[in-house]
Amino acid sequence: MGHWGSVANPGGPEAAGGGGAAGAASGGGAGSIMGAAGGRDITHVFHSPRSGGTMSPKNRRLSWNPKCGGGDHHHHHQQQQQQNESFKVYFASDRLEAQEALGIVESDVCLLKLSTHSNNDNNHHDHNHNNNSSSKSNKLQAHGMMVEQSAAGFVSDFVGHFWVHNSSSATRMTQIFTRKRGFRQSGFYIFALLLLTFLLVKITSGGWLSIESQNYSSTPQQLLIMVRGRIELDGDVHFVQNALFGASELWAKPLSQNLEQCVARSKDYTRPRNGTNGYLLVNANGGLNQMRTGICDMVAVARLMNATLVVPTLDHSSFWADTSDFGDIFDVRHFVESLQDDIQVVEELPADLAQIDPMMKAPVSWSKAPYYEEELVPLLKQQKVLYFTHADSRLANNDLPDSIQQLRCRANYHALKFVGPIRTLGQTLVERIQQDAPYIALHLRYEKDMLAFTGCAHGLSTMEAEELREMRYDVKHWKEKEIDGEEKRKQGGCPLTPLETGLLLKALGYPAATKIYIVAGEIYGNGSLDSLKQMFPNVYSHMTLASEEELAPFRGYQNRLAALDYIVALASDVFVYTYDGNMAKALQGHRQFAGYKKTINPDRESLVRLVDEYEMGTIPWEAFQVEVRKIHKERIGAPHYREVGESPKLEENFFANPYPGCLCQKRQYSRRRRRLI
């Protein structure tokens, strides 16, 4: 028989707190209710001031019914069994009248009677029994415990039968309370029973005390309501991903290994000196992201040389022939103000130097600090103005002071902020594709310039392959002309084709409904995207997400369109890049700096081998899928130390992985900051 809480507790309700767990364990479902209610069991109702009028419990006396047999424990046990049987009879027969049942209770149950006396009678009674109070008190305490046990047993049986009885029995019990008790007392019992019923239903129906379940078989509309509510409550984006697709590993970020950003200036970091060794003019060459990382390096070089940096100019002669200036893409004022504690930045040369023909120089690639401090500073002091014709890859990835590495990151992730129109439309595109489900940003570098440069033409027609070859010969600064594209592909040196990319995503487990945003310009080849769209129909780009009016200010400006793609890719749930280009490196590092957002780096050499075997029928789909997942299990952008190679070209790029340098262990960085402060 399950009991409601502890059966007897002379010490009061605080001492009965263990009853909830015991009751639940013994099969009495209400035990957990009483435990949650503060440890009070229902026997305390009989001691409550509300059950006996408005008089204080201090004025009550325990009196015994002579029929109960005094302290005879055996007789008490027999009467308790008789009491239990009486209630079973009552609930088993609907013919018994409520008054008869009440008579059985009063005659067979050893309930304590609460008799209230006036203060004078109470004092007189205490005076007469003062001498033998000790012995009687002990005896009374023993009897009291037995009485409470009997009362608890009665209540436990009563309630246990009450829950399973029909509505007519419940009505009879209401009549019992109503006839024998006052109106207030009866109302209290009814209210208590209703409350207990409500609590019991809440618990058994998976409410307050149960673990919230996630039902993935709901309709899309129900899922969206559930998802939005979860986001509003605790911002749990991964719950959204799990609810919509049911496979958390597809969207979950890799563990950050307790790393955090550590680019703040130290206490002993010095502001730029008033005097300057000269001015640096910089031509940022290449596409948007090549120019971006080059500008960051030039900020660090200006610090090393104690030089004043003139706002860089952007390359207008590259393949894209974009005429955008620095201020058309980046916020100039924000750039200058963000770096004012690091270097001096001006928008143009002073008037007395504007007419000087600056000395033009291309800094040595992958140089370290001594090259700039010892070789170029004397030249700058002599010339007053130096013009760096190239900015990309002019600073080493490693072996630089921590302060310089942190400055590169502050320049990249803080100072270089896109102008308002780009940020506004970029965020609009994010909101449109982000509605109701996560998305993949796919840097599908299957563009004409990249294919011509690498000599890769797998999957293209003969005419298209010839067009790429002619373009490669026409660009003079592309040194490699004769390329075996098929052999290069087998070595992992080609961008993945749309077909190879689709098979990769499908094998990894992404469902056909997954939304994919293409982070690239025009995909080359007639119908090249068809194979990807057959597997994943929901393919988008800035051309499909934005209206003609919204894109009008950006048309003809490839770098501005690339800036839109950068924003959407940075915000994506998963970023996949099919070739190690400048945009892939920039986004890979930025996503790590932003908290290690999932970034898939395909093993191209292994993947194309598997694709060829699958297309030839050598391996079935199941084996292909197993191998693809095994190969890419650890290629999701998890933290790792930047790899150092035999030469700068063979080592991992700083902007692709700013750890170490701009990311530190939380405890380590916090201790260091405390010492500095």
PLY file of the C-alpha trace (Angstrom):
ply
format ascii 1.0
element vertex 677
property float x
property float y
property float z
element edge 676
property int vertex1
property int vertex2
end_header
0.00 0.00 0.00
1.44 3.36 -1.00
1.33 6.10 1.62
1.18 9.83 1.12
4.47 10.95 2.60
5.74 9.80 5.98
3.18 8.14 8.24
4.15 9.82 11.49
6.30 12.76 12.33
6.16 14.21 15.86
8.81 16.70 14.83
6.54 18.60 12.44
6.32 18.98 8.67
10.01 19.79 8.18
10.97 16.33 9.44
8.66 14.61 6.99
10.34 15.80 3.84
11.49 12.37 2.75
8.03 11.01 2.18
7.75 12.09 -1.45
10.47 9.87 -2.79
9.45 6.93 -0.62
5.86 7.17 -1.67
6.74 7.28 -5.33
9.07 4.32 -4.99
6.49 2.16 -3.20
3.85 2.58 -5.85
1.89 5.40 -4.29
1.81 7.91 -7.09
0.96 10.74 -4.74
4.17 10.43 -2.81
5.98 12.70 -5.21
3.27 15.29 -4.82
3.68 15.52 -1.08
7.48 15.57 -1.41
7.21 18.45 -3.88
4.80 20.21 -1.57
7.38 20.70 1.13
7.39 17.31 2.87
3.90 17.52 4.42
1.73 14.43 4.34
-2.04 14.49 4.54
-2.15 13.50 8.20
-1.12 17.05 9.02
-4.49 18.18 7.75
-5.99 16.85 10.97
-3.60 19.07 13.00
-4.24 22.15 10.91
-6.06 25.13 12.46
-8.30 25.14 9.39
-9.64 21.63 10.11
-10.81 22.42 13.62
-11.91 26.02 13.53
-9.83 29.13 14.05
-8.28 28.13 17.38
-4.53 27.64 17.74
-3.02 24.12 17.89
-1.48 25.12 21.24
-4.92 25.02 22.83
-5.69 21.50 21.63
-5.53 18.31 23.72
-5.19 14.73 22.70
-8.08 12.62 23.97
-8.59 8.95 23.39
-11.61 6.91 22.56
-11.77 4.12 25.13
-12.87 1.78 22.36
-9.45 2.04 20.77
-7.88 -0.13 23.42
-5.38 2.31 24.86
-1.79 1.37 23.99
-2.49 -2.21 22.89
-0.55 -2.35 19.67
-2.00 -5.70 18.58
-5.54 -4.50 19.11
-4.67 -1.31 17.24
-3.38 -3.32 14.28
-6.59 -5.37 14.13
-8.69 -2.22 14.17
-6.62 -0.66 11.41
-7.25 -3.74 9.23
-10.93 -3.52 10.08
-10.94 0.13 9.11
-9.33 -0.68 5.76
-11.87 -3.43 5.05
-14.69 -1.05 5.97
-13.67 1.38 3.29
-13.24 -1.37 0.74
-16.80 -2.43 1.48
-18.00 1.12 1.08
-16.35 1.65 -2.27
-17.30 -1.81 -3.49
-21.02 -1.22 -2.91
-22.92 1.73 -4.23
-25.91 0.84 -2.01
-24.34 1.93 1.26
-25.46 5.31 2.33
-22.91 8.01 3.03
-24.03 8.30 6.63
-23.47 4.58 7.23
-19.99 4.79 5.80
-19.25 7.71 8.04
-20.40 5.68 11.03
-17.96 2.94 10.14
-15.18 5.47 10.08
-16.04 6.95 13.45
-16.41 3.61 15.20
-13.41 1.76 13.78
-10.67 4.38 13.27
-8.52 5.54 16.16
-8.45 9.19 15.17
-7.30 11.68 17.73
-9.99 14.07 18.92
-9.08 17.67 19.13
-10.84 19.15 22.12
-10.37 22.82 22.76
-10.48 24.30 26.26
-10.39 27.83 27.47
-7.14 29.31 28.71
-8.20 29.02 32.37
-9.09 25.34 32.05
-5.91 24.72 30.24
-3.83 26.34 33.00
-5.69 24.45 35.73
-5.24 21.12 33.93
-1.52 21.70 33.52
-1.16 22.56 37.24
-2.86 19.34 38.43
-0.76 17.09 36.25
2.54 18.77 36.76
4.01 16.12 39.07
3.51 13.11 36.78
3.83 14.98 33.52
6.96 13.17 32.48
5.55 9.64 32.51
2.24 10.65 31.01
3.95 12.68 28.37
5.98 9.69 27.24
2.92 7.51 27.23
0.93 10.13 25.36
3.67 10.48 22.76
3.69 6.73 22.16
-0.10 6.67 21.81
0.04 9.73 19.59
2.40 8.07 17.15
0.09 5.07 16.93
-2.89 7.31 16.38
-1.14 9.18 13.61
-0.11 5.90 12.00
-3.71 4.74 12.09
-4.87 8.04 10.66
-2.28 7.88 7.92
-3.33 4.36 7.04
-6.97 5.42 6.90
-6.24 8.38 4.68
-3.97 6.36 2.41
-6.66 3.72 1.84
-9.33 6.33 1.51
-7.48 8.27 -1.16
-6.27 5.16 -2.96
-9.85 3.97 -3.42
-11.12 7.40 -4.11
-9.04 7.92 -7.26
-10.32 4.77 -8.94
-13.95 5.13 -7.94
-16.71 6.45 -10.14
-18.21 9.88 -9.98
-21.16 8.76 -7.83
-18.77 7.59 -5.11
-16.99 10.93 -5.25
-20.39 12.58 -4.78
-21.10 10.40 -1.73
-17.80 11.43 -0.13
-18.66 15.05 -0.77
-21.94 14.43 1.06
-20.05 12.89 3.99
-17.85 15.93 4.37
-20.75 18.28 3.88
-22.98 16.62 6.53
-20.44 16.11 9.28
-18.25 19.14 8.87
-18.89 22.79 8.61
-19.17 24.53 5.27
-15.63 25.96 5.38
-14.12 22.63 6.38
-15.96 20.72 3.65
-14.93 23.27 1.06
-11.30 22.88 2.11
-11.39 19.09 1.66
-13.03 19.33 -1.75
-10.54 21.95 -2.87
-7.62 19.85 -1.61
-8.84 16.75 -3.43
-9.33 18.69 -6.67
-5.86 20.21 -6.34
-4.27 16.81 -5.73
-6.12 15.40 -8.73
-4.84 18.22 -10.90
-1.27 17.72 -9.73
-1.48 13.99 -10.35
-2.74 14.53 -13.89
0.03 17.06 -14.59
2.72 14.65 -13.49
1.41 11.58 -15.30
0.83 13.53 -18.52
4.50 14.54 -18.86
4.23 17.99 -17.35
6.22 19.76 -14.71
8.30 16.87 -13.42
8.98 15.17 -16.73
11.65 15.76 -19.35
10.51 17.72 -22.34
10.24 15.48 -25.35
11.13 16.40 -28.91
8.67 15.00 -31.38
10.08 15.05 -34.88
7.00 13.48 -36.41
4.99 16.68 -36.09
3.72 18.60 -39.08
5.94 21.39 -40.45
3.56 23.99 -39.04
3.73 22.45 -35.56
7.51 22.24 -35.78
7.79 25.90 -36.70
5.68 26.94 -33.73
7.76 24.74 -31.43
11.03 25.97 -32.91
10.18 29.66 -32.69
9.05 29.27 -29.11
12.30 27.54 -28.19
14.36 30.30 -29.77
12.43 32.99 -27.90
12.94 31.17 -24.61
16.62 30.28 -24.71
17.99 30.95 -28.17
18.62 27.26 -28.75
19.39 27.25 -32.47
20.57 23.64 -32.38
17.09 22.60 -31.20
15.77 24.11 -34.44
18.20 22.12 -36.47
17.47 18.89 -34.64
13.71 19.38 -34.81
13.65 20.01 -38.52
16.09 17.36 -39.63
16.43 15.03 -36.68
20.22 14.60 -36.98
22.14 16.97 -34.77
25.56 15.95 -36.09
24.70 17.45 -39.48
24.40 20.96 -38.09
26.11 20.99 -34.71
29.24 23.07 -34.26
32.45 21.29 -33.33
33.57 21.68 -29.73
35.52 24.90 -29.20
37.86 23.22 -26.67
37.44 26.14 -24.28
38.95 28.63 -26.73
37.96 32.27 -26.92
39.01 35.42 -28.74
42.10 37.08 -27.28
42.85 40.16 -29.36
42.47 42.89 -26.74
45.42 45.23 -26.32
47.57 44.48 -23.28
48.24 47.00 -20.54
51.75 47.74 -21.77
50.65 48.09 -25.40
51.85 51.50 -26.61
49.90 53.90 -28.77
51.52 55.06 -32.01
54.18 57.65 -31.37
53.58 61.23 -32.44
56.48 61.09 -34.84
56.25 58.90 -37.93
58.96 57.36 -40.04
57.01 58.12 -43.21
53.87 57.25 -45.17
52.83 54.01 -46.80
50.74 53.93 -49.95
49.28 50.47 -50.58
47.69 48.90 -53.62
45.56 45.99 -52.44
45.66 43.53 -55.33
43.37 40.64 -56.28
39.74 39.91 -55.53
37.79 41.05 -52.50
39.17 38.58 -49.97
42.72 38.68 -51.28
42.58 42.46 -50.92
41.03 42.13 -47.47
43.77 39.96 -45.98
46.43 42.04 -47.74
45.09 45.21 -46.10
45.26 43.51 -42.69
48.90 42.63 -43.30
49.67 46.21 -44.28
48.14 47.45 -41.02
50.53 45.16 -39.13
53.47 46.28 -41.34
52.68 49.94 -40.59
52.88 49.10 -36.88
56.24 47.35 -37.32
57.64 50.28 -39.29
56.05 53.04 -37.18
54.62 54.37 -40.42
51.45 56.26 -41.22
49.12 54.24 -43.43
47.16 55.99 -46.14
43.77 54.34 -46.72
44.60 51.62 -49.29
43.45 51.70 -52.88
41.74 48.69 -54.41
42.78 46.76 -57.49
40.92 47.84 -60.62
42.93 45.82 -63.13
42.20 42.27 -61.99
40.09 39.74 -63.87
36.86 41.25 -62.52
37.75 44.83 -63.49
35.78 46.19 -60.55
36.15 49.98 -60.23
34.98 50.10 -56.60
37.12 52.15 -54.22
37.84 51.39 -50.56
34.97 53.59 -49.38
32.51 51.81 -51.70
32.99 48.55 -49.82
34.43 49.34 -46.39
33.46 51.95 -43.83
36.40 54.37 -43.93
35.61 56.26 -40.72
35.17 53.04 -38.76
38.46 51.74 -40.16
40.38 54.84 -39.08
38.80 55.08 -35.62
39.15 51.36 -34.85
42.90 51.48 -35.44
43.72 54.81 -33.83
45.35 53.08 -30.83
47.47 50.92 -33.14
48.64 53.02 -36.07
48.06 56.39 -37.63
45.69 56.21 -40.61
44.97 59.11 -42.97
42.79 59.27 -46.05
45.40 61.05 -48.19
48.95 62.31 -48.11
49.72 65.71 -46.57
49.87 68.55 -49.08
53.65 68.88 -48.85
54.11 65.24 -49.86
51.25 64.86 -52.34
53.38 65.98 -55.28
56.27 63.62 -54.56
56.69 60.59 -56.76
56.80 57.79 -54.20
59.30 54.99 -54.37
57.51 51.87 -55.65
58.31 48.57 -54.04
56.82 45.09 -53.80
57.66 43.72 -50.34
59.10 40.22 -50.22
56.37 37.63 -49.70
56.01 35.89 -46.32
58.47 38.24 -44.63
58.97 38.41 -40.89
59.34 41.41 -38.62
63.12 42.02 -39.06
62.71 42.48 -42.81
60.43 45.48 -42.30
62.11 46.85 -39.18
65.70 46.58 -40.38
65.56 46.78 -44.17
62.54 48.90 -45.06
62.45 51.40 -42.17
65.73 53.08 -43.25
64.42 53.26 -46.80
61.16 54.80 -45.60
62.95 57.42 -43.54
64.97 58.35 -46.59
62.11 58.43 -49.09
59.34 59.70 -46.76
56.78 57.85 -48.90
56.81 54.23 -50.07
54.29 52.76 -52.49
53.71 49.01 -52.01
52.47 47.63 -55.31
51.34 44.35 -53.77
49.82 43.63 -50.39
48.84 39.96 -50.51
50.88 37.42 -48.52
53.56 39.94 -47.59
53.73 38.86 -43.95
54.65 35.46 -42.52
52.04 33.17 -41.02
54.12 32.37 -37.96
57.05 33.56 -35.85
55.65 37.03 -35.34
55.08 38.85 -32.01
51.72 38.13 -30.36
50.81 41.79 -30.53
51.26 41.79 -34.32
49.17 38.66 -34.79
46.40 40.14 -32.64
46.54 43.36 -34.62
46.02 41.43 -37.86
42.86 39.96 -36.37
41.59 43.28 -35.02
42.03 44.75 -38.48
40.30 41.84 -40.18
37.38 41.17 -37.84
36.81 44.58 -36.28
38.19 47.41 -38.41
37.14 46.19 -41.87
33.40 46.66 -41.70
31.26 46.72 -44.83
29.43 49.93 -45.66
25.78 50.34 -44.69
24.10 49.39 -48.01
26.08 46.15 -48.23
25.41 45.23 -44.59
21.70 45.99 -44.92
21.08 43.92 -48.04
23.38 41.15 -46.79
21.40 40.84 -43.57
18.17 40.87 -45.55
19.36 37.91 -47.61
20.33 36.06 -44.43
16.89 36.58 -42.93
15.18 35.38 -46.10
17.10 32.14 -46.45
17.24 31.54 -42.71
13.47 31.40 -42.30
12.25 28.21 -40.63
15.31 26.05 -41.32
19.13 26.02 -41.32
21.08 26.35 -44.55
24.41 25.50 -46.11
26.59 28.15 -47.71
28.43 26.44 -50.56
31.51 28.09 -52.01
31.24 26.33 -55.35
34.39 27.63 -57.01
33.35 26.23 -60.37
33.84 29.58 -62.08
35.49 30.37 -65.38
38.56 32.14 -64.03
39.35 29.42 -61.49
38.86 26.59 -63.97
41.08 28.34 -66.51
43.76 29.05 -63.91
43.84 25.47 -62.58
43.42 23.82 -65.99
40.48 21.75 -64.75
37.73 20.87 -67.19
36.25 17.62 -65.86
32.57 17.34 -66.77
32.71 20.09 -69.40
32.33 19.84 -73.15
35.29 19.90 -75.51
34.38 23.41 -76.64
34.18 24.68 -73.07
37.52 23.10 -72.20
39.14 24.80 -75.19
37.71 28.16 -74.15
39.33 27.76 -70.73
42.69 26.87 -72.31
42.62 30.00 -74.49
41.84 32.16 -71.50
44.77 30.69 -69.55
47.17 31.59 -72.34
45.76 35.09 -72.64
46.46 35.99 -68.99
50.19 36.71 -69.02
50.87 36.55 -65.28
49.46 33.01 -65.07
52.74 31.19 -65.43
51.50 27.62 -65.78
50.07 27.06 -69.25
50.16 23.37 -70.14
48.20 21.45 -67.52
46.93 17.87 -67.43
43.56 18.59 -65.88
42.51 14.96 -65.33
45.74 14.06 -63.56
45.51 17.19 -61.46
41.94 16.27 -60.50
43.02 12.83 -59.29
45.60 14.53 -57.08
42.93 16.73 -55.50
44.09 19.89 -57.28
40.77 20.83 -58.94
37.63 22.48 -57.60
34.86 19.95 -57.04
32.23 19.82 -59.76
28.55 20.42 -58.88
27.92 16.68 -59.27
30.78 15.73 -56.94
29.62 18.30 -54.42
26.04 17.02 -54.49
27.17 13.43 -53.94
29.32 14.60 -51.01
26.43 16.36 -49.26
24.03 13.50 -49.94
26.49 10.92 -48.61
27.04 12.99 -45.46
23.31 12.69 -44.77
21.89 16.09 -45.66
18.27 15.64 -46.79
17.01 16.72 -50.19
15.07 19.58 -48.58
18.27 21.25 -47.36
18.63 24.86 -48.47
21.91 25.70 -50.22
23.21 29.20 -50.88
25.78 29.39 -53.67
28.68 31.60 -52.62
30.21 32.30 -56.02
29.82 34.17 -59.26
28.38 32.60 -62.38
28.88 28.83 -62.47
30.65 27.86 -65.67
29.38 25.26 -68.11
26.08 24.64 -69.83
23.73 23.00 -67.31
26.52 22.42 -64.78
24.24 23.12 -61.80
21.52 20.69 -62.97
23.15 17.69 -61.32
23.31 19.49 -57.97
19.72 20.74 -58.22
18.43 17.26 -58.98
19.70 16.14 -55.57
19.01 19.42 -53.73
16.25 21.47 -55.40
16.42 24.35 -52.91
19.44 26.14 -54.36
19.69 29.92 -53.95
22.05 32.79 -54.67
22.00 36.56 -54.29
20.42 36.63 -57.75
17.40 34.61 -56.61
16.99 35.97 -53.07
17.20 39.68 -53.95
14.94 41.65 -56.25
16.09 43.50 -59.34
15.70 46.82 -57.55
17.74 45.65 -54.56
20.60 44.41 -56.75
20.66 47.43 -59.05
23.34 49.37 -57.07
25.58 46.28 -57.07
25.43 45.22 -60.69
28.73 45.47 -62.48
30.64 45.48 -59.18
31.83 41.95 -58.54
33.54 42.81 -55.27
30.38 44.32 -53.81
28.42 41.21 -54.78
31.17 39.13 -53.20
30.72 41.16 -50.01
27.02 40.17 -49.96
27.99 36.52 -50.33
30.54 36.89 -47.54
27.85 38.06 -45.11
25.48 35.21 -45.99
28.26 32.61 -45.79
29.52 33.86 -42.44
26.01 33.59 -40.96
25.32 30.11 -42.39
24.84 27.06 -40.21
27.32 25.08 -42.30
29.92 26.37 -44.74
31.34 24.06 -47.42
34.15 25.11 -49.74
35.15 23.09 -52.77
38.56 24.71 -53.35
41.17 26.45 -51.20
40.75 29.93 -52.62
41.07 33.28 -50.87
37.39 33.47 -49.98
37.46 29.96 -48.55
40.46 30.84 -46.38
38.97 34.14 -45.20
35.61 32.61 -44.27
37.16 29.54 -42.69
39.22 31.67 -40.32
36.42 34.13 -39.61
34.02 31.32 -38.69
36.62 29.90 -36.30
37.12 33.32 -34.74
33.33 33.66 -34.40
33.05 30.50 -32.30
34.01 27.57 -34.51
30.94 27.41 -36.68
30.81 24.20 -38.68
32.97 24.34 -41.80
33.39 21.29 -44.02
36.71 20.95 -45.83
36.32 18.19 -48.43
39.14 15.73 -48.99
39.11 16.24 -52.75
41.62 13.56 -53.65
39.78 10.82 -51.75
36.36 12.06 -52.79
36.96 12.09 -56.55
38.39 8.59 -56.34
35.24 7.38 -54.58
33.01 9.26 -57.03
34.72 7.62 -59.98
34.37 4.17 -58.40
30.69 4.78 -57.64
29.91 6.03 -61.14
31.68 3.03 -62.67
29.65 0.70 -60.46
32.68 -0.61 -58.60
31.18 0.20 -55.19
27.49 0.45 -54.20
25.96 3.59 -52.72
26.03 2.20 -49.18
29.79 1.62 -49.31
30.33 5.03 -50.92
28.35 6.69 -48.14
30.23 4.89 -45.38
33.61 5.85 -46.83
32.66 9.50 -47.36
31.45 9.86 -43.78
34.55 8.18 -42.41
36.87 10.45 -44.40
35.10 13.68 -43.39
34.34 12.88 -39.77
37.12 15.14 -38.51
37.04 17.72 -41.33
34.39 20.00 -39.83
36.41 23.00 -38.68
37.30 21.90 -35.15
40.11 23.74 -33.32
43.66 22.74 -34.12
47.03 24.41 -34.02
48.00 26.15 -37.23
50.16 23.76 -39.21
53.72 24.83 -39.92
55.29 23.67 -43.18
58.72 23.52 -44.73
57.93 26.71 -46.64
55.27 29.43 -46.23
53.37 28.15 -49.25
53.13 24.69 -47.70
51.96 25.78 -44.27
48.51 26.70 -43.11
47.47 30.28 -43.81
47.16 32.56 -40.80
43.83 33.98 -41.91
42.47 30.47 -42.50
43.32 29.49 -38.93
44.12 32.28 -36.46
44.97 29.79 -33.69
47.35 30.38 -32.09
47.55 34.14 -32.18
43.97 35.37 -31.85
42.36 32.48 -29.97
43.45 31.32 -26.51
42.36 28.97 -23.77
39.87 30.81 -21.58
41.65 30.28 -18.25
45.07 31.04 -19.69
43.90 34.26 -21.31
41.92 35.36 -18.24
44.95 34.89 -15.97
47.16 36.80 -18.37
44.67 39.64 -18.59
44.44 39.83 -14.79
48.21 40.08 -14.53
48.27 42.85 -17.11
45.53 44.79 -15.35
0 1
1 2
2 3
3 4
4 5
5 6
6 7
7 8
8 9
9 10
10 11
11 12
12 13
13 14
14 15
15 16
16 17
17 18
18 19
19 20
20 21
21 22
22 23
23 24
24 25
25 26
26 27
27 28
28 29
29 30
30 31
31 32
32 33
33 34
34 35
35 36
36 37
37 38
38 39
39 40
40 41
41 42
42 43
43 44
44 45
45 46
46 47
47 48
48 49
49 50
50 51
51 52
52 53
53 54
54 55
55 56
56 57
57 58
58 59
59 60
60 61
61 62
62 63
63 64
64 65
65 66
66 67
67 68
68 69
69 70
70 71
71 72
72 73
73 74
74 75
75 76
76 77
77 78
78 79
79 80
80 81
81 82
82 83
83 84
84 85
85 86
86 87
87 88
88 89
89 90
90 91
91 92
92 93
93 94
94 95
95 96
96 97
97 98
98 99
99 100
100 101
101 102
102 103
103 104
104 105
105 106
106 107
107 108
108 109
109 110
110 111
111 112
112 113
113 114
114 115
115 116
116 117
117 118
118 119
119 120
120 121
121 122
122 123
123 124
124 125
125 126
126 127
127 128
128 129
129 130
130 131
131 132
132 133
133 134
134 135
135 136
136 137
137 138
138 139
139 140
140 141
141 142
142 143
143 144
144 145
145 146
146 147
147 148
148 149
149 150
150 151
151 152
152 153
153 154
154 155
155 156
156 157
157 158
158 159
159 160
160 161
161 162
162 163
163 164
164 165
165 166
166 167
167 168
168 169
169 170
170 171
171 172
172 173
173 174
174 175
175 176
176 177
177 178
178 179
179 180
180 181
181 182
182 183
183 184
184 185
185 186
186 187
187 188
188 189
189 190
190 191
191 192
192 193
193 194
194 195
195 196
196 197
197 198
198 199
199 200
200 201
201 202
202 203
203 204
204 205
205 206
206 207
207 208
208 209
209 210
210 211
211 212
212 213
213 214
214 215
215 216
216 217
217 218
218 219
219 220
220 221
221 222
222 223
223 224
224 225
225 226
226 227
227 228
228 229
229 230
230 231
231 232
232 233
233 234
234 235
235 236
236 237
237 238
238 239
239 240
240 241
241 242
242 243
243 244
244 245
245 246
246 247
247 248
248 249
249 250
250 251
251 252
252 253
253 254
254 255
255 256
256 257
257 258
258 259
259 260
260 261
261 262
262 263
263 264
264 265
265 266
266 267
267 268
268 269
269 270
270 271
271 272
272 273
273 274
274 275
275 276
276 277
277 278
278 279
279 280
280 281
281 282
282 283
283 284
284 285
285 286
286 287
287 288
288 289
289 290
290 291
291 292
292 293
293 294
294 295
295 296
296 297
297 298
298 299
299 300
300 301
301 302
302 303
303 304
304 305
305 306
306 307
307 308
308 309
309 310
310 311
311 312
312 313
313 314
314 315
315 316
316 317
317 318
318 319
319 320
320 321
321 322
322 323
323 324
324 325
325 326
326 327
327 328
328 329
329 330
330 331
331 332
332 333
333 334
334 335
335 336
336 337
337 338
338 339
339 340
340 341
341 342
342 343
343 344
344 345
345 346
346 347
347 348
348 349
349 350
350 351
351 352
352 353
353 354
354 355
355 356
356 357
357 358
358 359
359 360
360 361
361 362
362 363
363 364
364 365
365 366
366 367
367 368
368 369
369 370
370 371
371 372
372 373
373 374
374 375
375 376
376 377
377 378
378 379
379 380
380 381
381 382
382 383
383 384
384 385
385 386
386 387
387 388
388 389
389 390
390 391
391 392
392 393
393 394
394 395
395 396
396 397
397 398
398 399
399 400
400 401
401 402
402 403
403 404
404 405
405 406
406 407
407 408
408 409
409 410
410 411
411 412
412 413
413 414
414 415
415 416
416 417
417 418
418 419
419 420
420 421
421 422
422 423
423 424
424 425
425 426
426 427
427 428
428 429
429 430
430 431
431 432
432 433
433 434
434 435
435 436
436 437
437 438
438 439
439 440
440 441
441 442
442 443
443 444
444 445
445 446
446 447
447 448
448 449
449 450
450 451
451 452
452 453
453 454
454 455
455 456
456 457
457 458
458 459
459 460
460 461
461 462
462 463
463 464
464 465
465 466
466 467
467 468
468 469
469 470
470 471
471 472
472 473
473 474
474 475
475 476
476 477
477 478
478 479
479 480
480 481
481 482
482 483
483 484
484 485
485 486
486 487
487 488
488 489
489 490
490 491
491 492
492 493
493 494
494 495
495 496
496 497
497 498
498 499
499 500
500 501
501 502
502 503
503 504
504 505
505 506
506 507
507 508
508 509
509 510
510 511
511 512
512 513
513 514
514 515
515 516
516 517
517 518
518 519
519 520
520 521
521 522
522 523
523 524
524 525
525 526
526 527
527 528
528 529
529 530
530 531
531 532
532 533
533 534
534 535
535 536
536 537
537 538
538 539
539 540
540 541
541 542
542 543
543 544
544 545
545 546
546 547
547 548
548 549
549 550
550 551
551 552
552 553
553 554
554 555
555 556
556 557
557 558
558 559
559 560
560 561
561 562
562 563
563 564
564 565
565 566
566 567
567 568
568 569
569 570
570 571
571 572
572 573
573 574
574 575
575 576
576 577
577 578
578 579
579 580
580 581
581 582
582 583
583 584
584 585
585 586
586 587
587 588
588 589
589 590
590 591
591 592
592 593
593 594
594 595
595 596
596 597
597 598
598 599
599 600
600 601
601 602
602 603
603 604
604 605
605 606
606 607
607 608
608 609
609 610
610 611
611 612
612 613
613 614
614 615
615 616
616 617
617 618
618 619
619 620
620 621
621 622
622 623
623 624
624 625
625 626
626 627
627 628
628 629
629 630
630 631
631 632
632 633
633 634
634 635
635 636
636 637
637 638
638 639
639 640
640 641
641 642
642 643
643 644
644 645
645 646
646 647
647 648
648 649
649 650
650 651
651 652
652 653
653 654
654 655
655 656
656 657
657 658
658 659
659 660
660 661
661 662
662 663
663 664
664 665
665 666
666 667
667 668
668 669
669 670
670 671
671 672
672 673
673 674
674 675
675 676
